[in-house]
Amino acid sequence: MPSIHISKELNAGAYFLTFTVKKWYHIFDRHNRWNIIADSLQFCREHKDLKIHGFVLMLNHIHIIAESPNISDFVRDFKRHTSREIHKNILATEPMIEKLFIGSDGKFAIWQDTNMPIFLESENVFLQKLNYVHENPVRKNYVAYAEYWYWSSANEECELKPDDVNE
């Protein structure tokens, strides 16, 4: 089973990561919330040396194949920023659902604690995870073919583009 945390020894490298909304609540399909995620990922590319090799943004979770010299910092900053932005969005558009994400400590948190990081130590594992990412909307019966899901690196029309693995 994957670890909750990223190993300090393997902090630089490529990872398969899953960010899951608390209670698996379907939240991204409205009020431009997918754009909040895409904009944050783009910012991390431009300012935090993040490379995104594959992704799918689903209704209540995100799979990303990402590479960074400091993947732990990316995960921390991404979750913190997107949680803040989604919280603002919820307060502006659907304030009645905010209570779903208030923890026993009284704080708002959109993401589950674990990111299920898997270090991609070989090309075979990388390709297996990339296929898993792309086929996720097909397995859920949202689309017939992976390239039909807009928020996916399998879709050439998606505004968020994957980075070349060889760069």
Backbone as ProteinMPNN parsed JSONL, in Angstrom:
{"seq_chain_A": "MPSIHISKELNAGAYFLTFTVKKWYHIFDRHNRWNIIADSLQFCREHKDLKIHGFVLMLNHIHIIAESPNISDFVRDFKRHTSREIHKNILATEPMIEKLFIGSDGKFAIWQDTNMPIFLESENVFLQKLNYVHENPVRKNYVAYAEYWYWSSANEECELKPDDVNE", "coords_chain_A": {"N_chain_A": [[0.842, -1.18, 0.0], [0.534, 2.251, -0.789], [2.435, 4.907, 0.712], [1.543, 7.505, 3.058], [3.132, 9.674, 3.132], [5.843, 11.368, 1.45], [8.991, 10.083, 0.881], [11.931, 11.416, 2.336], [14.378, 10.843, 1.172], [13.678, 10.349, -1.42], [12.61, 12.664, -2.436], [13.084, 14.327, -4.62], [12.054, 13.815, -7.829], [9.915, 11.779, -9.975], [6.48, 11.33, -9.414], [3.444, 9.534, -8.885], [0.513, 10.923, -7.916], [-2.363, 11.308, -5.858], [-4.984, 13.394, -5.181], [-7.585, 13.725, -3.078], [-10.908, 14.696, -2.506], [-12.373, 15.465, 0.61], [-14.659, 13.191, 2.054], [-15.265, 12.261, -0.416], [-16.738, 13.988, -1.935], [-18.49, 15.319, -4.681], [-17.252, 17.979, -6.23], [-15.874, 19.52, -8.115], [-17.11, 19.911, -10.562], [-18.488, 22.251, -11.068], [-18.919, 25.843, -10.912], [-16.439, 26.807, -11.827], [-14.348, 25.359, -10.64], [-12.583, 23.39, -11.525], [-10.93, 24.981, -13.003], [-9.631, 26.43, -11.005], [-7.945, 24.473, -9.98], [-6.431, 23.829, -12.303], [-5.229, 26.336, -12.858], [-3.664, 26.645, -10.575], [-1.892, 24.484, -10.823], [-0.596, 25.27, -13.168], [0.653, 27.62, -12.269], [2.458, 26.488, -10.442], [4.106, 25.139, -12.195], [5.309, 27.265, -13.552], [6.581, 28.698, -11.521], [7.639, 27.026, -9.558], [9.181, 24.995, -10.508], [7.882, 22.662, -11.357], [7.029, 19.769, -13.161], [4.572, 18.386, -15.184], [3.531, 15.33, -16.132], [1.357, 13.819, -16.673], [-2.184, 13.828, -16.145], [-5.437, 13.817, -14.643], [-8.388, 15.411, -13.988], [-10.903, 14.804, -11.946], [-14.33, 14.435, -10.725], [-14.209, 14.447, -7.964], [-11.656, 13.969, -7.21], [-8.141, 14.041, -8.023], [-5.702, 12.905, -10.219], [-2.266, 12.961, -10.651], [0.714, 12.855, -12.476], [3.679, 13.858, -11.602], [6.719, 15.766, -11.488], [9.421, 17.014, -9.633], [12.034, 18.967, -8.134], [11.546, 19.174, -5.48], [9.176, 17.606, -4.379], [7.588, 17.286, -2.123], [7.274, 19.886, -1.089], [5.836, 21.001, -3.203], [3.405, 19.499, -3.03], [2.473, 20.236, -0.467], [2.194, 23.086, -0.778], [0.459, 23.248, -2.99], [-1.876, 21.939, -2.046], [-2.527, 23.589, 0.119], [-2.918, 26.132, -1.11], [-4.953, 25.593, -3.076], [-6.986, 24.688, -1.42], [-7.592, 26.998, 0.033], [-8.476, 28.686, -2.081], [-10.626, 27.225, -3.144], [-12.256, 27.176, -0.915], [-12.948, 29.918, -0.697], [-14.375, 30.084, -3.087], [-16.496, 28.322, -2.589], [-17.766, 29.645, -0.448], [-18.68, 31.859, -1.833], [-20.39, 30.777, -3.747], [-21.76, 28.377, -2.98], [-22.492, 28.38, -0.094], [-23.788, 26.759, 1.766], [-22.651, 24.228, 1.681], [-20.244, 24.371, 2.931], [-19.99, 23.423, 5.556], [-19.586, 20.696, 5.255], [-16.901, 20.368, 5.047], [-15.651, 21.19, 7.311], [-13.585, 20.4, 9.879], [-13.163, 18.444, 12.94], [-11.585, 20.081, 14.381], [-12.521, 22.542, 13.791], [-11.626, 23.776, 11.524], [-11.503, 24.543, 8.018], [-11.063, 22.171, 5.478], [-10.373, 20.875, 2.422], [-9.12, 18.713, 1.25], [-8.358, 15.209, 1.587], [-6.06, 13.727, 3.924], [-3.999, 11.99, 2.97], [-1.955, 11.517, 0.033], [-1.378, 9.427, -1.421], [1.256, 8.783, -2.525], [3.262, 7.473, -5.098], [6.362, 6.528, -5.969], [7.856, 6.803, -9.077], [9.735, 4.598, -10.28], [10.561, 3.347, -12.577], [10.33, 3.085, -16.175], [8.331, 1.363, -16.933], [6.569, 1.34, -14.695], [5.86, 4.037, -14.727], [4.48, 4.206, -17.239], [2.378, 2.428, -16.732], [0.999, 3.797, -14.671], [0.371, 6.171, -16.012], [-1.408, 5.227, -17.958], [-3.419, 4.335, -16.212], [-4.231, 6.813, -15.118], [-5.222, 8.145, -17.438], [-7.302, 6.438, -18.211], [-9.133, 6.633, -16.183], [-11.613, 8.282, -16.29], [-12.975, 6.751, -18.16], [-13.252, 4.252, -16.926], [-15.045, 5.032, -14.977], [-17.259, 5.366, -16.466], [-17.847, 7.859, -17.546], [-17.051, 8.816, -19.966], [-16.572, 7.459, -23.28], [-14.079, 7.144, -24.425], [-10.746, 7.843, -23.431], [-9.624, 10.252, -24.375], [-11.823, 11.877, -24.675], [-12.488, 13.064, -22.281], [-12.374, 16.187, -21.012], [-10.686, 17.467, -19.017], [-8.013, 16.227, -18.933], [-4.782, 14.881, -19.56], [-4.853, 13.247, -21.694], [-6.464, 14.405, -23.537], [-6.06, 16.391, -26.222], [-7.129, 18.898, -26.594], [-7.408, 20.085, -24.15], [-6.831, 22.827, -21.987], [-4.787, 22.812, -20.115], [-1.671, 21.596, -20.461], [0.364, 18.643, -20.769], [3.796, 18.216, -19.714], [6.67, 17.452, -21.684], [8.135, 14.35, -21.278], [10.848, 14.018, -21.695], [12.032, 16.454, -21.295]], "CA_chain_A": [[0.0, 0.0, 0.0], [1.355, 3.466, -0.834], [2.619, 5.666, 1.938], [0.877, 8.799, 3.151], [4.152, 10.705, 2.998], [6.911, 11.199, 0.479], [10.269, 9.832, 1.535], [12.925, 12.496, 2.187], [15.426, 10.381, 0.27], [13.149, 10.316, -2.786], [11.825, 13.888, -2.593], [13.262, 14.793, -5.996], [11.752, 12.741, -8.767], [8.566, 11.705, -10.53], [5.514, 10.643, -8.551], [2.009, 9.435, -9.124], [-0.136, 11.486, -6.732], [-3.809, 11.418, -5.872], [-5.558, 14.359, -4.245], [-8.985, 13.329, -2.967], [-11.764, 15.576, -1.722], [-12.935, 14.825, 1.805], [-15.961, 12.534, 1.89], [-15.419, 11.971, -1.847], [-17.815, 14.869, -2.391], [-18.338, 15.831, -6.058], [-17.182, 19.428, -6.062], [-15.145, 20.235, -9.165], [-17.858, 20.028, -11.814], [-19.269, 23.489, -11.125], [-18.364, 27.096, -10.388], [-15.05, 26.993, -12.286], [-13.395, 24.776, -9.682], [-11.503, 22.74, -12.272], [-10.001, 26.052, -13.382], [-8.804, 26.732, -9.822], [-6.911, 23.432, -9.945], [-5.562, 23.998, -13.474], [-4.442, 27.559, -12.676], [-2.668, 26.387, -9.534], [-0.863, 23.618, -11.411], [0.171, 26.091, -14.105], [1.499, 28.485, -11.448], [3.552, 25.667, -9.905], [5.032, 24.9, -13.305], [6.026, 28.491, -13.898], [7.291, 29.304, -10.395], [8.135, 26.049, -8.586], [9.932, 23.959, -11.214], [7.079, 21.452, -11.451], [6.726, 19.209, -14.478], [3.386, 17.534, -15.13], [3.641, 14.371, -17.218], [0.036, 13.267, -16.914], [-3.149, 14.25, -15.14], [-6.868, 13.79, -14.894], [-9.149, 16.103, -12.956], [-12.2, 14.133, -11.883], [-15.344, 15.176, -9.986], [-13.894, 14.53, -6.537], [-10.248, 13.66, -6.979], [-7.216, 14.403, -9.091], [-4.486, 12.094, -10.346], [-1.211, 13.703, -11.33], [2.08, 12.339, -12.546], [4.43, 15.106, -11.525], [8.141, 15.673, -11.172], [9.907, 18.257, -9.053], [13.185, 18.785, -7.248], [11.034, 19.119, -4.107], [7.771, 17.237, -4.559], [6.881, 17.508, -0.855], [6.88, 21.298, -1.031], [4.749, 21.18, -4.173], [2.175, 18.927, -2.484], [2.037, 21.109, 0.633], [1.765, 24.389, -1.293], [-0.703, 23.035, -3.853], [-3.044, 21.648, -1.221], [-2.845, 24.789, 0.911], [-3.456, 27.179, -1.984], [-6.234, 25.206, -3.673], [-7.975, 24.638, -0.345], [-7.999, 28.392, 0.283], [-9.229, 29.208, -3.222], [-11.905, 26.512, -3.229], [-13.055, 27.657, 0.214], [-13.507, 31.209, -1.119], [-15.353, 29.795, -4.128], [-17.662, 27.721, -1.933], [-18.459, 30.701, 0.299], [-19.321, 32.758, -2.8], [-21.334, 30.109, -4.654], [-22.543, 27.333, -2.308], [-22.075, 28.44, 1.316], [-24.417, 25.708, 2.567], [-21.86, 22.993, 1.724], [-18.997, 24.584, 3.672], [-19.968, 22.587, 6.767], [-19.102, 19.356, 4.924], [-15.442, 20.361, 5.045], [-15.152, 21.703, 8.587], [-13.157, 19.267, 10.686], [-13.422, 18.489, 14.379], [-10.799, 21.199, 14.91], [-13.19, 23.772, 13.394], [-10.962, 24.357, 10.353], [-11.899, 24.097, 6.699], [-10.07, 21.381, 4.75], [-11.015, 20.246, 1.262], [-8.407, 17.506, 0.837], [-7.983, 14.145, 2.522], [-4.659, 13.873, 4.336], [-3.06, 11.228, 2.157], [-1.843, 11.788, -1.398], [-1.051, 8.128, -1.985], [2.383, 8.952, -3.453], [3.991, 6.308, -5.599], [7.57, 6.938, -6.681], [7.9, 6.131, -10.378], [11.142, 4.207, -10.365], [10.899, 2.753, -13.871], [9.467, 3.467, -17.293], [7.178, 0.469, -16.891], [5.644, 1.846, -13.675], [5.38, 5.313, -15.255], [3.484, 3.949, -18.281], [1.224, 1.81, -16.073], [0.262, 4.855, -13.962], [-0.172, 7.098, -17.009], [-2.591, 4.556, -18.489], [-4.427, 4.384, -15.145], [-4.71, 8.199, -15.073], [-6.016, 8.451, -18.622], [-8.483, 5.584, -18.294], [-10.008, 6.846, -15.03], [-12.987, 8.661, -16.659], [-13.585, 5.647, -18.902], [-13.657, 3.269, -15.908], [-16.213, 5.596, -14.276], [-18.318, 5.474, -17.478], [-18.15, 9.258, -17.865], [-16.786, 8.95, -21.4], [-16.258, 6.187, -23.942], [-12.651, 7.119, -24.731], [-9.99, 8.724, -22.531], [-9.398, 11.574, -24.972], [-13.062, 12.652, -24.631], [-12.591, 13.779, -20.995], [-11.664, 17.44, -21.251], [-9.633, 17.747, -18.035], [-7.088, 15.103, -18.931], [-3.651, 14.998, -20.484], [-5.172, 12.443, -22.874], [-7.234, 15.252, -24.442], [-5.199, 17.421, -26.813], [-7.819, 20.193, -26.546], [-7.381, 20.619, -22.781], [-5.986, 24.021, -21.857], [-3.613, 22.434, -19.328], [-0.907, 20.66, -21.299], [1.429, 17.926, -20.053], [5.187, 18.477, -20.109], [7.37, 16.355, -22.335], [8.91, 13.553, -20.304], [12.284, 14.133, -21.988], [12.571, 17.8, -21.016]], "C_chain_A": [[0.885, 1.241, 0.0], [1.382, 4.177, 0.513], [1.791, 6.943, 1.899], [1.878, 9.906, 2.833], [5.186, 10.336, 1.938], [8.221, 11.067, 1.236], [11.231, 10.994, 1.3], [14.018, 12.115, 1.195], [14.984, 10.418, -1.192], [12.311, 11.567, -3.098], [11.938, 14.476, -3.994], [12.975, 13.621, -6.923], [10.325, 12.809, -9.237], [7.688, 10.843, -9.631], [4.149, 10.585, -9.199], [1.359, 9.888, -7.826], [-1.643, 11.511, -6.933], [-4.222, 12.399, -4.788], [-7.06, 14.097, -4.231], [-9.731, 14.286, -2.06], [-12.306, 14.797, -0.529], [-14.344, 14.329, 1.503], [-16.265, 12.196, 0.429], [-16.533, 12.817, -2.467], [-17.513, 15.386, -3.797], [-18.397, 17.353, -6.013], [-16.628, 20.173, -7.268], [-15.966, 20.53, -10.412], [-18.707, 21.296, -11.916], [-18.463, 24.663, -10.567], [-16.867, 27.261, -10.669], [-14.001, 26.381, -11.35], [-12.29, 23.99, -10.378], [-10.482, 23.787, -12.685], [-9.109, 26.465, -12.212], [-7.644, 25.741, -9.761], [-5.917, 23.637, -11.089], [-4.679, 25.231, -13.327], [-3.35, 27.361, -11.633], [-1.54, 25.502, -10.063], [0.014, 24.408, -12.376], [1.118, 27.03, -13.353], [2.706, 27.701, -10.919], [4.562, 25.324, -10.99], [5.924, 26.107, -13.53], [6.921, 29.003, -12.772], [7.925, 28.312, -9.426], [8.83, 24.859, -9.24], [9.209, 22.606, -11.26], [6.926, 21.049, -12.91], [5.545, 18.262, -14.292], [3.422, 16.625, -16.359], [2.314, 13.705, -17.563], [-0.899, 13.72, -15.819], [-4.553, 13.902, -15.604], [-7.518, 14.469, -13.698], [-10.558, 15.515, -12.987], [-13.171, 14.979, -11.051], [-14.972, 15.392, -8.523], [-12.456, 14.117, -6.201], [-9.444, 14.014, -8.222], [-6.08, 13.395, -9.059], [-3.483, 12.92, -11.144], [0.056, 12.861, -11.34], [2.946, 13.582, -12.661], [5.862, 14.833, -11.105], [8.598, 17.038, -10.673], [11.172, 17.966, -8.253], [12.768, 18.691, -5.779], [9.533, 18.851, -4.162], [6.961, 17.446, -3.283], [6.409, 18.946, -0.723], [5.759, 21.59, -2.014], [3.43, 20.7, -3.58], [1.617, 19.836, -1.388], [1.457, 22.421, 0.11], [0.521, 24.279, -2.158], [-1.961, 22.816, -3.025], [-3.472, 22.876, -0.418], [-3.518, 25.845, 0.034], [-4.833, 26.798, -2.55], [-7.328, 25.106, -2.617], [-8.499, 26.035, -0.038], [-8.889, 28.924, -0.838], [-10.592, 28.523, -3.374], [-12.82, 26.934, -2.086], [-13.711, 28.993, -0.14], [-14.61, 30.993, -2.156], [-16.636, 29.213, -3.525], [-18.451, 28.792, -1.183], [-19.22, 31.633, -0.643], [-20.441, 32.089, -3.585], [-22.249, 29.09, -3.98], [-22.22, 27.304, -0.812], [-22.666, 27.33, 2.18], [-23.6, 24.421, 2.615], [-20.556, 23.157, 2.501], [-18.887, 23.641, 4.869], [-19.478, 21.163, 6.508], [-17.587, 19.235, 5.084], [-14.838, 20.988, 6.296], [-14.845, 20.5, 9.468], [-13.494, 19.439, 12.151], [-12.633, 19.61, 15.059], [-11.402, 22.557, 14.539], [-12.607, 24.432, 12.159], [-11.49, 23.737, 9.062], [-10.75, 23.315, 6.068], [-10.793, 20.641, 3.63], [-10.418, 18.873, 0.96], [-8.271, 16.482, 1.958], [-6.495, 14.267, 2.811], [-3.682, 13.174, 3.4], [-3.094, 11.66, 0.693], [-1.503, 10.516, -2.155], [0.14, 8.201, -2.955], [3.03, 7.619, -3.826], [5.161, 6.836, -6.414], [7.665, 6.128, -7.966], [9.342, 5.78, -10.716], [11.536, 3.601, -11.703], [9.929, 3.241, -14.939], [8.2, 2.614, -17.291], [6.134, 0.96, -15.884], [5.047, 3.171, -14.138], [4.257, 5.091, -16.263], [2.213, 3.312, -17.711], [0.374, 2.885, -15.398], [-0.335, 5.866, -14.935], [-1.436, 6.505, -17.647], [-3.725, 4.597, -17.468], [-5.057, 5.772, -15.076], [-5.653, 8.46, -16.237], [-7.314, 7.652, -18.687], [-9.48, 5.808, -17.156], [-11.424, 7.28, -15.423], [-13.718, 7.587, -17.469], [-14.082, 4.592, -17.915], [-14.9, 3.73, -15.156], [-17.433, 5.73, -15.2], [-18.762, 6.916, -17.723], [-17.985, 9.521, -19.356], [-16.45, 7.574, -21.965], [-14.767, 6.034, -24.198], [-11.939, 8.164, -23.88], [-9.847, 10.13, -23.09], [-10.661, 12.439, -24.998], [-13.207, 13.452, -23.326], [-11.735, 15.04, -21.094], [-10.48, 17.633, -20.309], [-8.703, 16.552, -17.87], [-5.947, 15.37, -19.9], [-3.853, 14.117, -21.716], [-5.914, 13.271, -23.929], [-6.363, 16.396, -24.949], [-5.813, 18.813, -26.761], [-7.779, 20.833, -25.156], [-6.417, 21.792, -22.696], [-4.737, 23.766, -21.012], [-2.892, 21.337, -20.103], [0.131, 19.922, -20.449], [2.798, 18.354, -20.572], [5.752, 17.235, -20.792], [8.228, 15.635, -21.299], [10.403, 13.754, -20.498], [12.863, 15.512, -21.704], [13.186, 17.874, -19.65]], "O_chain_A": [[1.886, 1.281, 0.715], [0.467, 4.053, 1.327], [1.388, 7.401, 0.829], [1.5, 10.958, 2.318], [5.371, 9.17, 1.587], [8.513, 11.86, 2.131], [11.331, 11.498, 0.182], [14.525, 12.967, 0.465], [15.817, 10.509, -2.094], [11.408, 11.519, -3.933], [10.981, 15.063, -4.497], [13.59, 12.561, -6.806], [9.604, 13.764, -8.947], [8.095, 9.782, -9.158], [3.757, 11.471, -9.959], [1.611, 9.318, -6.765], [-2.13, 11.711, -8.045], [-3.852, 12.25, -3.623], [-7.727, 14.233, -5.256], [-9.253, 14.645, -0.984], [-12.654, 13.622, -0.645], [-15.11, 14.975, 0.787], [-17.404, 11.879, 0.089], [-17.188, 12.39, -3.418], [-16.401, 15.839, -4.067], [-19.456, 17.94, -5.787], [-16.897, 21.365, -7.422], [-15.543, 21.333, -11.244], [-19.57, 21.382, -12.79], [-17.474, 24.489, -9.855], [-16.127, 27.791, -9.841], [-12.872, 26.867, -11.295], [-11.17, 23.929, -9.871], [-9.285, 23.503, -12.714], [-7.947, 26.813, -12.418], [-6.5, 26.127, -9.519], [-4.706, 23.622, -10.872], [-3.491, 25.173, -13.643], [-2.236, 27.858, -11.796], [-0.367, 25.748, -9.778], [1.232, 24.233, -12.396], [2.264, 27.211, -13.765], [3.834, 28.193, -10.945], [5.758, 25.23, -10.713], [7.14, 25.982, -13.679], [7.919, 29.674, -13.038], [8.683, 28.723, -8.547], [9.042, 23.831, -8.597], [9.839, 21.55, -11.208], [6.718, 21.893, -13.782], [5.521, 17.447, -13.37], [3.35, 17.101, -17.492], [2.173, 13.098, -18.625], [-0.471, 13.972, -14.693], [-4.813, 13.72, -16.794], [-7.233, 14.14, -12.546], [-11.304, 15.712, -13.946], [-12.858, 16.12, -10.712], [-15.365, 16.387, -7.914], [-12.107, 13.943, -5.034], [-9.984, 14.25, -9.303], [-5.558, 13.07, -7.993], [-3.815, 13.499, -12.179], [0.417, 12.239, -10.341], [2.945, 14.267, -13.683], [6.173, 13.828, -10.466], [8.215, 18.076, -11.214], [11.359, 16.857, -7.754], [13.522, 18.2, -4.939], [8.723, 19.766, -4.009], [5.77, 17.75, -3.353], [5.282, 19.201, -0.298], [4.834, 22.34, -1.7], [2.436, 21.425, -3.625], [0.431, 20.163, -1.387], [0.362, 22.823, 0.504], [-0.374, 25.12, -2.072], [-2.992, 23.439, -3.277], [-4.665, 23.155, -0.299], [-4.563, 26.386, 0.396], [-5.768, 27.598, -2.502], [-8.485, 25.413, -2.902], [-9.702, 26.232, 0.131], [-9.926, 29.537, -0.581], [-11.587, 29.173, -3.694], [-14.032, 27.038, -2.271], [-14.905, 29.175, 0.096], [-15.654, 31.644, -2.104], [-17.738, 29.589, -3.925], [-19.677, 28.836, -1.277], [-20.285, 32.139, -0.29], [-21.356, 32.772, -4.045], [-23.407, 28.955, -4.376], [-21.723, 26.293, -0.315], [-22.101, 26.995, 3.221], [-23.823, 23.593, 3.498], [-19.837, 22.18, 2.707], [-17.809, 23.122, 5.157], [-19.008, 20.493, 7.428], [-17.057, 18.135, 5.236], [-13.643, 21.282, 6.33], [-15.721, 19.688, 9.764], [-14.046, 20.463, 12.555], [-12.966, 20.035, 16.165], [-10.87, 23.6, 14.92], [-13.034, 25.522, 11.777], [-11.871, 22.567, 9.024], [-9.598, 23.747, 6.119], [-11.719, 19.87, 3.881], [-11.113, 17.979, 0.477], [-8.094, 16.837, 3.124], [-5.753, 14.851, 2.021], [-2.634, 13.733, 3.077], [-4.122, 12.107, 0.184], [-1.358, 10.526, -3.377], [0.038, 7.73, -4.088], [3.301, 6.771, -2.977], [4.97, 7.509, -7.427], [7.565, 4.901, -7.939], [10.063, 6.553, -11.346], [12.719, 3.363, -11.947], [8.848, 3.745, -14.634], [7.118, 3.105, -17.616], [4.942, 0.989, -16.193], [3.852, 3.403, -13.959], [3.2, 5.713, -16.161], [1.106, 3.619, -18.154], [-0.849, 2.881, -15.541], [-1.436, 6.366, -14.705], [-2.42, 7.215, -17.847], [-4.871, 4.867, -17.827], [-6.279, 5.897, -14.985], [-6.766, 8.947, -16.037], [-8.323, 8.158, -19.177], [-10.564, 5.226, -17.169], [-12.38, 6.686, -14.922], [-14.948, 7.53, -17.458], [-15.2, 4.095, -18.046], [-15.717, 2.908, -14.742], [-18.504, 6.155, -14.767], [-19.918, 7.164, -18.065], [-18.692, 10.347, -19.934], [-16.092, 6.652, -21.232], [-14.246, 4.919, -24.189], [-12.475, 9.246, -23.641], [-9.942, 11.103, -22.342], [-10.578, 13.626, -25.314], [-13.972, 14.416, -23.279], [-10.515, 14.961, -21.243], [-9.377, 17.935, -20.765], [-8.624, 15.949, -16.799], [-6.134, 16.01, -20.934], [-3.101, 14.232, -22.684], [-5.98, 12.871, -25.091], [-5.975, 17.272, -24.177], [-5.096, 19.807, -26.873], [-8.09, 22.016, -25.016], [-5.324, 21.755, -23.261], [-3.729, 24.45, -21.187], [-3.457, 20.275, -20.362], [0.706, 20.496, -19.525], [2.938, 18.795, -21.713], [5.346, 16.11, -20.499], [8.959, 16.269, -20.538], [11.157, 13.665, -19.529], [14.066, 15.718, -21.859], [13.685, 18.927, -19.254]]}, "name": "protein", "num_of_chains": 1, "seq": "MPSIHISKELNAGAYFLTFTVKKWYHIFDRHNRWNIIADSLQFCREHKDLKIHGFVLMLNHIHIIAESPNISDFVRDFKRHTSREIHKNILATEPMIEKLFIGSDGKFAIWQDTNMPIFLESENVFLQKLNYVHENPVRKNYVAYAEYWYWSSANEECELKPDDVNE"}
